[in-house]
């Protein structure tokens, strides 16, 4: 049985990264992680699981293309089947997008609430439901082809409850999307 190789990109706590490491089917292996934030807590998770973690500080690059070239260079030595953006807070350029098959997790029902503060904006909007989307990465911010969405009712939920439910289903959605894309 051949294992499929995955890279995970993150910018923060790495909670989705941890979930994938703990729950990914043995047919799939996270071979490398990459972060643009030298203070990301996810770095500790990579070390805990013995995963190489590449740190490329995006603040050191004036141009997004220069940062993306560095990321592509760092990841190109791996034979990757998929790159998973799990809380990676960077808009990627065609330099990256044309180099890898990549998916992104977004905490709203796209095309609603692209970009930042999606959970807050989703909770406050006029719709009775909210949810998460996993989509292919494209040059349009949160605009790539949707792989799957999971929705929940917002009825009778405080913001904290809504946020907690969204954070739970996003992990499941990301795992399910990886399987869909790689099977």
VEXKOLSE-853868 format. One line per 2 residues: number of its first residue (from 1); their letters; for each residue x negated, y, z negated of N, C-alpha, C, O. Coordinates in Angstrom, 2 decimals. Each point is the difference from the previous one (the first is absolute). Layout:
NUM = a = X:Y:Z:X:Y:Z:X:Y:Z:X:Y:Z ~ ... $
% end
This chain:
1 = xx = -0.85:-1.18:0.00:0.85:1.18:0.00:-0.89:1.24:0.00:-0.80:0.21:-0.91 ~ 0.96:0.59:1.93:-0.80:1.22:0.12:0.63:1.12:-0.83:1.20:0.26:0.11 $
3 = xx = -2.02:0.39:-0.92:0.48:1.14:-0.77:0.01:1.25:0.86:-0.90:0.21:0.82 ~ 1.92:0.61:-1.00:0.07:1.29:0.68:-0.62:1.05:-0.91:0.24:0.01:-1.20 $
5 = xx = -1.05:0.86:1.78:-0.76:0.99:-0.78:0.70:1.35:-0.02:0.48:0.50:1.02 ~ -0.42:0.08:-2.22:0.71:1.25:-0.22:-0.92:0.99:-0.71:-0.78:-0.37:-0.88 $
7 = xx = 0.87:1.64:1.26:-0.60:1.10:-0.74:1.13:0.80:-0.62:1.04:0.20:0.62 ~ -1.24:0.26:-1.85:0.99:0.85:-0.67:-0.63:1.36:-0.25:-1.11:0.10:-0.54 $
9 = xx = 1.83:0.96:0.94:-0.44:1.37:-0.23:0.91:0.63:-1.03:1.23:-0.09:0.10 ~ -1.81:0.74:-1.10:0.77:0.64:-1.06:-0.68:1.29:-0.41:-1.17:0.23:0.31 $
11 = xx = 1.91:0.62:-1.03:-0.55:1.27:-0.48:0.14:0.18:-1.51:-0.61:0.90:-0.57 ~ 1.39:-1.75:-0.08:0.32:0.25:-1.41:-0.18:-1.19:-0.91:-1.06:-0.62:-0.07 $
13 = xx = 2.15:0.30:-0.64:-0.05:-1.01:-1.05:-0.18:-1.42:0.51:-0.47:-0.86:-0.75 ~ 0.83:0.59:1.99:-0.18:-1.33:0.55:0.99:-1.03:-0.49:-0.29:-1.20:0.03 $
15 = xx = 1.47:1.63:-0.48:0.97:-0.97:-0.51:0.51:-0.93:1.10:0.22:-1.19:-0.24 ~ -0.02:1.72:1.44:0.43:-0.85:1.11:-1.13:-0.94:0.42:0.24:-1.16:0.35 $
17 = xx = -1.47:1.66:-0.38:-1.19:-0.80:0.29:-0.07:-1.18:-0.97:-0.20:-1.14:0.42 ~ 0.37:1.41:-1.73:-0.02:-1.08:-1.00:1.09:-1.03:0.29:-0.24:-1.21:-0.05 $
19 = xx = 1.45:1.71:0.34:1.11:-0.91:0.27:-0.34:-0.93:1.17:0.26:-1.20:-0.07 ~ -0.83:1.75:1.12:-0.38:-0.82:1.15:-1.05:-1.03:-0.40:0.11:-1.17:0.38 $
21 = xx = -1.11:1.58:-1.14:-1.04:-0.93:-0.42:0.58:-1.15:-0.83:-0.46:-1.13:0.10 ~ 1.45:1.43:-0.92:0.59:-1.01:-0.88:1.05:-0.86:0.68:0.31:-1.08:-0.50 $
23 = xx = 0.25:1.54:1.61:1.16:-0.69:0.58:-0.16:-0.44:1.45:0.86:-0.72:0.51 ~ -1.90:1.12:0.16:-0.18:-0.33:1.41:-0.19:-1.50:0.18:-0.79:-0.63:-0.71 $
25 = xx = 1.50:0.07:1.65:-0.12:-1.41:0.36:-1.46:-0.31:0.36:-0.69:0.86:0.54 ~ 0.24:-2.06:-0.84:-1.41:-0.40:0.22:-0.41:0.03:1.47:-1.19:-0.07:0.32 $
27 = xx = 2.16:0.16:0.58:-0.33:0.08:1.43:-0.56:1.37:0.37:-0.50:0.20:1.11 ~ 0.58:0.74:-2.06:-0.43:1.37:0.25:-1.00:0.39:-1.08:0.14:-0.37:-1.16 $
29 = xx = -1.15:1.13:1.56:-1.03:0.39:-0.95:-0.36:1.47:0.18:-0.30:0.45:1.11 ~ 0.33:0.28:-2.21:-0.49:1.37:0.02:-1.51:-0.08:-0.09:-0.55:-0.42:-1.02 $
31 = xx = -0.12:0.82:2.08:-1.46:-0.14:0.08:-0.73:1.28:-0.37:-1.19:-0.03:-0.32 ~ 1.89:1.15:0.37:-0.63:1.28:-0.32:1.10:1.00:-0.36:1.12:-0.07:0.49 $
33 = xx = -1.49:1.01:-1.36:0.87:1.12:-0.33:-0.77:1.28:0.31:-1.23:0.02:0.00 ~ 1.97:1.03:0.26:-0.62:1.28:0.29:0.84:1.10:-0.62:1.23:-0.03:0.05 $
35 = xx = -1.91:1.01:-0.64:0.70:1.15:-0.55:-0.69:1.28:0.44:-1.21:0.04:0.23 ~ 2.00:1.01:-0.13:-0.52:1.32:0.32:-0.23:0.82:-1.27:-0.41:1.16:0.07 $
37 = xx = 0.69:-1.75:-1.23:-0.04:0.71:-1.27:-0.98:-0.69:-0.95:0.29:-1.09:-0.49 ~ -1.44:1.71:0.23:-1.00:-0.64:-0.87:0.48:-0.21:-1.43:-0.63:-0.74:-0.76 $
39 = xx = 1.74:1.38:0.37:0.55:-0.16:-1.35:1.21:-0.94:-0.04:0.64:-0.12:-1.04 ~ -0.33:-0.52:2.16:1.19:-0.87:0.06:-0.14:-1.16:-0.98:-1.04:-0.66:-0.06 $
41 = xx = 2.09:0.41:-0.71:0.00:-1.11:-0.95:0.00:-1.36:0.71:-0.40:-1.01:-0.58 ~ 0.84:0.99:1.82:-0.01:-1.23:0.78:-1.39:-0.59:0.19:-0.14:-1.19:0.25 $
43 = xx = -0.89:2.01:-0.37:-1.38:-0.48:0.12:-0.28:-1.05:-1.07:-0.64:-1.01:0.28 ~ 1.13:1.26:-1.49:-0.19:-0.97:-1.09:0.71:-1.32:0.30:-0.50:-1.07:-0.35 $
45 = xx = 1.65:1.15:1.00:0.74:-1.21:0.37:-0.82:-0.81:1.00:-0.09:-1.22:-0.12 ~ -0.49:1.90:1.10:-0.84:-0.70:0.98:-1.14:-0.72:-0.71:-0.26:-1.17:0.28 $
47 = xx = -0.41:1.84:-1.20:-1.12:-0.62:-0.73:0.49:-1.18:-0.83:-0.66:-1.03:-0.06 ~ 1.81:1.19:-0.59:0.57:-1.07:-0.83:0.23:-1.27:0.81:-0.20:-1.11:-0.50 $
49 = xx = 0.62:1.27:1.77:0.31:-1.15:0.84:-1.16:-0.40:0.91:0.13:-0.90:0.83 ~ -1.27:1.57:-0.97:-1.17:-0.33:0.82:0.16:0.37:1.46:-0.57:-0.65:0.87 $
51 = xx = 1.34:1.70:-0.60:0.22:0.47:1.37:-0.94:1.18:0.24:-0.06:0.93:-0.81 ~ -0.66:-0.96:1.91:-0.84:1.16:0.34:0.89:1.21:0.18:1.03:-0.06:0.67 $
53 = xx = -1.44:1.18:-1.27:0.78:1.23:0.12:-0.91:1.10:0.55:-1.00:0.36:-0.62 ~ 1.36:0.15:1.77:-0.74:1.06:0.66:0.63:1.34:-0.40:1.21:0.17:0.11 $
55 = xx = -2.04:0.76:-0.57:0.48:1.33:-0.37:-0.55:0.99:1.02:-1.22:0.17:0.13 ~ 2.13:0.49:0.59:-0.38:1.07:0.93:0.80:1.22:-0.40:1.20:0.09:0.28 $
57 = xx = -1.85:0.83:-0.94:0.66:1.17:-0.55:0.47:0.93:1.13:-0.82:0.63:0.67 ~ 2.13:-0.57:-0.47:0.54:0.80:1.09:-0.26:1.50:-0.18:0.05:0.75:0.97 $
59 = xx = -0.32:-0.32:-2.18:-0.27:1.43:-0.24:-1.35:0.43:0.58:-0.27:1.19:0.12 ~ -0.56:-2.15:0.23:-1.31:0.32:0.57:0.05:0.22:1.51:-1.03:0.26:0.62 $
61 = xx = 2.23:-0.36:-0.03:0.15:0.12:1.46:0.90:1.18:0.33:1.12:0.09:-0.51 ~ -1.60:0.80:1.35:0.82:1.13:0.41:1.07:-0.43:1.00:1.13:0.49:-0.04 $
63 = xx = -1.49:-1.40:0.93:0.92:-0.45:1.05:0.53:-1.40:-0.31:-0.76:-0.89:-0.38 ~ 2.06:0.72:0.56:0.60:-1.32:-0.23:-0.63:-1.06:0.89:-0.18:-1.14:-0.42 $
65 = xx = -0.16:1.52:1.65:-0.59:-0.96:0.94:-1.35:-0.52:-0.50:-0.32:-1.18:0.19 ~ -0.45:2.04:-0.82:-1.30:-0.43:-0.53:0.19:-1.01:-1.13:-0.72:-1.00:-0.08 $
67 = xx = 1.68:1.27:-0.79:0.32:-0.96:-1.06:0.44:-1.34:0.60:-0.46:-1.06:-0.42 ~ 1.37:1.13:1.40:0.50:-1.24:0.62:-1.11:-0.78:0.69:-0.01:-1.23:-0.05 $
69 = xx = -0.93:1.92:0.68:-1.14:-0.69:0.61:-0.78:-0.79:-1.05:-0.41:-1.13:0.24 ~ 0.22:1.74:-1.38:-0.72:-0.66:-1.09:0.76:-1.22:-0.51:-0.60:-1.04:-0.27 $
71 = xx = 1.91:1.15:0.15:0.84:-1.12:-0.44:-0.07:-1.13:1.03:-0.18:-1.16:-0.36 ~ 0.33:1.50:1.63:-0.06:-1.02:1.06:-1.36:-0.69:-0.01:-0.08:-1.22:0.13 $
73 = xx = -0.96:2.00:-0.28:-1.35:-0.58:-0.04:-0.14:-0.96:-1.18:-0.56:-1.08:0.14 ~ 1.06:1.48:-1.30:-0.11:-0.84:-1.19:0.80:-1.29:0.11:-0.43:-1.05:-0.49 $
75 = xx = 1.59:1.11:1.13:0.87:-1.18:0.08:-0.31:-0.88:1.21:0.42:-1.16:0.04 ~ -1.13:1.68:0.94:-0.18:-0.74:1.26:-0.88:-1.23:-0.15:0.01:-0.87:0.87 $
77 = xx = -0.77:0.77:-1.95:-0.82:-1.19:-0.18:0.82:-1.19:-0.51:-0.51:-1.12:-0.08 ~ 1.76:1.36:-0.28:0.90:-1.06:-0.45:0.88:-0.42:1.16:0.41:0.84:0.80 $
79 = xx = -0.12:-2.11:-0.70:0.90:-0.49:1.04:1.43:0.06:-0.57:0.52:-0.99:-0.50 ~ 0.09:2.17:0.58:1.28:0.26:-0.66:1.18:-0.33:0.89:0.04:0.36:1.17 $
81 = xx = 0.92:-1.06:-1.76:1.27:-0.24:0.68:0.99:1.12:-0.26:0.92:0.24:0.79 ~ -1.11:0.47:-1.93:0.95:1.03:-0.38:-0.64:0.94:-1.01:-0.78:-0.42:-0.86 $
83 = xx = 1.11:1.71:0.98:-0.35:0.99:-1.01:1.31:0.45:-0.65:0.95:0.37:0.69 ~ -0.92:-0.40:-2.01:1.20:0.35:-0.76:-0.26:1.29:-0.76:-0.90:0.07:-0.83 $
85 = xx = 1.70:0.95:1.13:-0.08:1.26:-0.74:0.98:-0.10:-1.16:1.21:-0.05:0.19 ~ -1.76:0.02:-1.40:0.82:-0.16:-1.20:-0.28:1.19:-0.91:-0.85:-0.07:-0.90 $
87 = xx = 1.56:1.16:1.13:-0.26:1.21:-0.76:-1.27:0.70:0.47:-0.73:0.58:-0.80 ~ 0.48:-0.65:2.09:-1.15:0.69:0.59:0.48:1.35:0.47:0.76:0.10:0.96 $
89 = xx = -1.21:0.95:-1.64:0.55:1.34:0.19:-0.81:0.80:1.02:-0.51:1.08:-0.30 ~ 0.42:-1.61:1.50:-0.68:0.69:1.10:0.81:-0.19:1.26:0.57:-1.06:0.24 $
91 = xx = -0.52:2.10:0.57:0.58:-0.11:1.33:-1.13:-0.44:0.92:-1.03:0.66:0.08 ~ 1.24:-1.77:0.61:-1.06:-0.58:0.83:0.13:0.46:1.45:1.10:0.27:0.49 $
93 = xx = -2.24:-0.19:0.17:-0.05:0.47:1.38:-0.05:-1.19:0.95:-0.16:-1.14:-0.44 ~ 0.30:1.39:1.74:-0.10:-1.09:0.98:-1.32:-0.78:-0.09:-0.05:-1.17:0.39 $
95 = xx = -1.00:1.79:-0.89:-1.27:-0.71:-0.15:0.20:-1.24:-0.85:-0.53:-1.07:0.32 ~ 1.29:1.19:-1.40:0.31:-1.15:-0.86:1.10:-0.86:0.62:-0.12:-1.22:0.10 $
97 = xx = 1.20:1.88:0.31:1.20:-0.70:0.45:-0.28:-0.93:1.19:0.59:-1.07:0.09 ~ -1.47:1.49:0.79:-0.31:-0.82:1.18:-1.01:-1.10:-0.29:-0.29:-0.82:0.87 $
99 = xx = -0.26:0.81:-2.09:-1.02:-0.98:-0.34:0.54:-1.21:-0.75:-0.59:-1.08:0.05 ~ 1.72:1.24:-0.73:0.52:-1.08:-0.86:1.51:-0.11:0.11:0.69:0.98:0.27 $
101 = xx = -0.19:-2.20:-0.49:1.43:-0.18:-0.25:0.19:0.36:-1.46:-0.61:-0.61:-0.88 ~ 1.46:1.60:0.61:0.15:0.48:-1.37:1.46:0.24:-0.32:0.80:0.41:0.85 $
103 = xx = -0.46:-0.68:-2.12:1.35:0.27:-0.49:-0.08:0.90:-1.22:-1.01:0.05:-0.70 ~ 2.11:0.67:0.46:0.05:0.95:-1.10:1.30:-0.21:-0.78:1.06:-0.25:0.57 $
105 = xx = -1.18:0.38:-1.88:1.14:-0.04:-0.90:0.44:1.42:-0.28:-0.84:0.86:-0.30 ~ 2.14:-0.59:0.40:0.51:1.35:-0.29:1.24:-0.12:-0.89:0.90:-0.78:0.31 $
107 = xx = -0.85:1.56:-1.41:1.10:-0.15:-0.96:1.26:0.80:0.32:0.53:0.72:-0.85 ~ -0.06:-0.86:2.09:1.32:0.52:0.35:0.50:-0.80:1.20:-0.76:-0.74:0.63 $
109 = xx = 2.03:0.90:-0.33:0.58:-0.64:1.18:-0.28:0.91:1.20:0.76:0.93:0.28 ~ -1.84:-1.21:0.40:-0.37:0.81:1.16:1.09:-0.10:1.06:0.61:-1.06:0.12 $
111 = xx = -0.34:2.09:0.63:-0.82:1.21:0.14:0.26:1.07:-1.05:-0.50:1.12:0.13 ~ 1.28:-1.42:-1.16:0.20:0.97:-1.07:-1.31:0.21:-0.77:-0.74:-0.95:-0.24 $
113 = xx = 0.47:2.16:-0.12:-1.03:0.36:-0.98:-1.41:-0.48:0.33:-0.65:-0.65:-0.81 ~ 0.20:0.98:2.00:-1.39:-0.28:0.35:-0.92:0.87:-0.86:0.39:1.07:-0.45 $
115 = xx = -1.59:-1.55:0.23:-0.99:0.79:-0.73:0.08:-0.15:-1.50:0.47:-1.01:-0.52 ~ -0.93:2.05:-0.16:-0.16:-0.03:-1.45:1.32:0.16:-0.74:1.00:0.46:0.55 $
117 = xx = -1.02:-0.86:-1.84:1.14:0.11:-0.91:1.25:-0.70:0.53:1.12:0.45:-0.25 ~ -1.31:-1.53:0.96:1.13:-0.70:0.63:0.97:-0.56:-1.03:1.21:0.03:0.23 $
119 = xx = -1.70:-0.55:-1.33:0.90:-0.57:-1.01:0.88:1.09:-0.60:1.21:-0.18:-0.13 ~ -1.81:1.29:-0.23:0.77:1.11:-0.57:1.02:0.53:1.00:1.16:0.21:-0.34 $
121 = xx = -1.59:0.00:1.57:0.91:0.53:1.02:1.12:-0.98:0.31:1.14:0.40:0.24 ~ -1.45:-1.68:-0.24:1.01:-1.03:0.25:1.02:-0.03:-1.14:1.20:-0.11:0.24 $
123 = xx = -1.68:0.20:-1.45:0.91:-0.04:-1.15:0.97:1.19:0.03:1.17:-0.13:-0.36 ~ -1.68:1.28:0.80:0.79:1.23:-0.03:0.87:0.22:1.23:0.80:0.94:0.02 $
125 = xx = -0.93:-1.78:1.02:0.76:0.26:1.23:1.47:-0.39:-0.13:0.44:-0.47:-1.05 ~ 0.30:0.66:2.14:1.45:-0.22:-0.02:0.41:-1.46:0.21:1.18:-0.32:-0.10 $
127 = xx = -2.12:-0.56:0.38:0.33:-1.39:0.29:0.22:-0.81:-1.28:-0.60:0.30:-1.03 ~ 1.45:-1.31:1.11:0.29:-0.85:-1.16:-1.09:-1.04:-0.23:-0.07:-0.63:-1.05 $
129 = xx = -0.79:0.45:2.07:-1.05:-1.00:-0.13:-1.37:0.63:0.23:-0.12:1.09:0.55 ~ -0.88:-1.82:-0.98:-1.38:0.36:0.26:-0.73:-1.30:0.24:0.63:-1.06:0.08 $
131 = xx = -1.94:1.11:0.03:-0.72:-1.24:0.21:-1.41:0.21:0.47:-0.59:1.07:-0.20 ~ 0.06:-2.10:0.83:-1.38:0.01:0.48:-0.04:-0.50:1.44:0.89:-0.72:0.46 $
133 = xx = -1.95:1.12:0.24:-0.23:-0.43:1.38:-1.44:-0.46:0.12:-0.90:0.55:-0.65 ~ 0.68:-1.56:1.48:-1.35:-0.35:0.42:0.01:0.13:1.52:0.87:-0.53:0.68 $
135 = xx = -1.87:1.25:-0.16:-0.03:0.28:1.43:-1.42:-0.11:0.53:-0.97:0.08:-0.75 ~ 0.88:-0.27:2.05:-1.31:0.04:0.65:-0.53:1.42:-0.05:0.77:0.96:0.11 $
137 = xx = -2.06:-0.82:-0.27:-0.63:1.31:-0.02:-0.09:0.52:1.43:-0.44:-0.70:0.90 ~ 0.88:1.93:-0.72:-0.10:0.67:1.30:-0.55:1.39:-0.23:-0.27:0.39:-1.14 $
139 = xx = 0.12:0.37:2.21:-0.55:1.35:-0.14:1.02:0.96:-0.60:-0.38:1.10:-0.41 ~ 1.63:-1.48:0.34:1.02:0.84:-0.63:0.11:-0.38:-1.47:0.16:-1.18:-0.32 $
141 = xx = -0.23:2.14:-0.57:0.11:-0.25:-1.44:1.27:-0.78:-0.32:1.10:0.45:0.29 ~ -1.28:-1.63:-0.88:1.11:-0.88:-0.39:0.98:-0.22:1.16:1.21:-0.12:-0.20 $
143 = xx = -1.75:0.07:1.43:0.86:-0.08:1.17:-0.15:-1.26:0.83:0.65:-0.13:1.04 ~ -1.48:-0.81:-1.47:-0.19:-1.22:0.79:1.19:-0.92:-0.08:0.90:0.18:-0.82 $
145 = xx = -0.90:-1.18:1.69:1.09:-0.98:0.06:0.21:-0.64:-1.37:-0.95:-0.46:-0.63 ~ 2.21:0.43:0.20:0.34:-0.56:-1.32:0.00:-1.52:0.08:0.60:-0.59:0.90 $
147 = xx = -1.30:-0.03:-1.84:-0.06:-1.46:-0.10:1.15:-0.50:-0.87:0.69:-0.96:0.36 ~ -0.48:1.61:-1.50:1.13:-0.35:-0.86:0.30:1.13:-0.95:-0.84:0.85:-0.27 $
149 = xx = 2.07:-0.88:-0.24:0.43:0.95:-1.01:0.78:-0.76:-1.07:0.68:-0.98:0.29 ~ -0.78:1.46:-1.51:0.80:-0.53:-1.11:0.69:1.20:-0.64:-0.64:1.01:-0.30 $
151 = xx = 1.95:-1.14:0.09:0.73:1.13:-0.57:0.63:-0.38:-1.33:0.25:-1.17:-0.29 ~ 0.01:2.21:-0.50:0.68:-0.17:-1.29:1.02:1.11:-0.15:-0.12:1.06:0.62 $
153 = xx = 1.12:-1.31:-1.44:0.98:1.03:-0.33:-0.60:0.91:-1.07:-0.66:-0.47:-0.93 ~ 0.91:1.76:1.07:-0.47:0.96:-1.00:1.05:0.22:-1.10:-0.26:0.68:-0.98 $
155 = xx = 1.44:-1.28:1.17:1.12:0.25:-0.90:-0.38:-0.31:-1.46:-0.52:-1.08:-0.30 ~ 0.79:2.03:-0.57:-0.21:-0.13:-1.45:-1.46:-0.20:-0.42:-0.26:-0.44:-1.11 $
157 = xx = -0.68:0.75:1.99:-1.41:-0.13:-0.37:-0.59:1.37:-0.33:0.19:0.96:0.74 ~ -0.90:-0.87:-1.86:-0.78:1.20:-0.27:-1.18:0.00:0.97:-0.28:-1.01:0.64 $
159 = xx = -0.41:2.14:-0.55:-1.16:0.02:0.89:-1.04:-1.03:-0.44:-0.56:-0.70:0.84 ~ 0.31:0.59:-2.13:-1.00:-0.97:-0.48:0.38:-1.42:0.36:-0.85:-0.79:0.39 $
161 = xx = 2.14:0.45:-0.52:0.46:-1.34:0.37:-0.15:-0.22:1.50:-0.47:-1.06:0.44 ~ 0.86:2.05:0.34:-0.12:-0.08:1.46:-1.47:-0.21:0.40:-0.31:-0.87:0.81 $
163 = xx = -0.57:1.68:-1.38:-1.43:-0.09:0.29:-0.53:-1.40:-0.33:-0.75:-0.58:0.78 ~ 1.15:0.05:-1.93:-0.47:-1.33:-0.41:0.47:-1.08:0.98:-0.77:-0.88:0.37 $
165 = xx = 2.02:0.95:0.05:0.54:-0.99:0.95:-0.73:0.12:1.34:-0.39:-1.01:0.58 ~ 0.20:2.24:-0.09:-0.71:0.21:1.26:-1.40:-0.58:-0.09:-0.44:-0.70:0.91 $
167 = xx = -0.27:0.97:-2.00:-1.38:-0.50:-0.17:-0.03:-1.53:-0.02:-0.99:-0.61:0.41 ~ 2.05:0.00:-0.88:0.07:-1.47:0.01:0.26:-0.56:1.38:-0.69:-0.93:0.44 $
169 = xx = 1.67:1.48:0.26:0.33:-0.57:1.31:-1.04:0.33:1.06:-0.10:-0.72:1.00 ~ -0.67:1.79:-1.19:-1.01:0.32:1.01:-1.07:-1.09:0.04:-0.53:-0.30:1.08 $
171 = xx = 0.20:-0.29:-2.20:-1.00:-1.06:-0.04:0.50:-1.23:0.77:-0.73:-0.59:0.80 ~ 1.99:0.22:-1.05:0.59:-1.14:0.70:0.09:0.27:1.50:-0.27:-0.89:0.81 $
173 = xx = 0.66:2.09:-0.45:0.14:0.37:1.41:-1.34:-0.08:0.72:-0.09:-0.48:1.12 ~ -0.96:0.96:-1.78:-1.32:-0.02:0.61:-0.47:-1.43:0.25:-0.52:-0.32:1.06 $
175 = xx = 0.72:-0.53:-2.04:-0.39:-1.41:0.14:0.78:-0.66:1.14:-0.58:-0.69:0.84 ~ 1.88:0.91:-0.81:0.84:-0.58:1.06:-0.41:0.52:1.38:-0.02:-0.76:0.97 $
177 = xx = -0.31:2.04:-0.89:-0.41:0.57:1.30:-1.31:-0.60:0.49:-0.16:-0.25:1.19 ~ -0.78:0.01:-2.10:-1.26:-0.63:0.38:0.27:-1.36:0.63:-0.56:-0.34:1.04 $
179 = xx = 1.42:-0.44:-1.67:0.33:-1.32:0.54:0.66:0.12:1.38:-0.35:-0.74:0.92 ~ 1.29:1.67:-0.78:0.67:0.17:1.30:-0.98:0.35:1.10:0.08:-0.53:1.10 $
181 = xx = -1.01:1.43:-1.41:-0.93:0.48:1.02:-1.02:-1.07:0.37:-0.40:-0.11:1.16 ~ -0.02:-0.68:-2.13:-1.10:-0.96:0.26:0.46:-1.41:0.33:-0.82:-0.84:0.35 $
183 = x = 2.11:0.55:-0.46:0.46:-1.36:0.32:0.45:-0.11:1.44:0.42:-1.07:0.44 $
% end
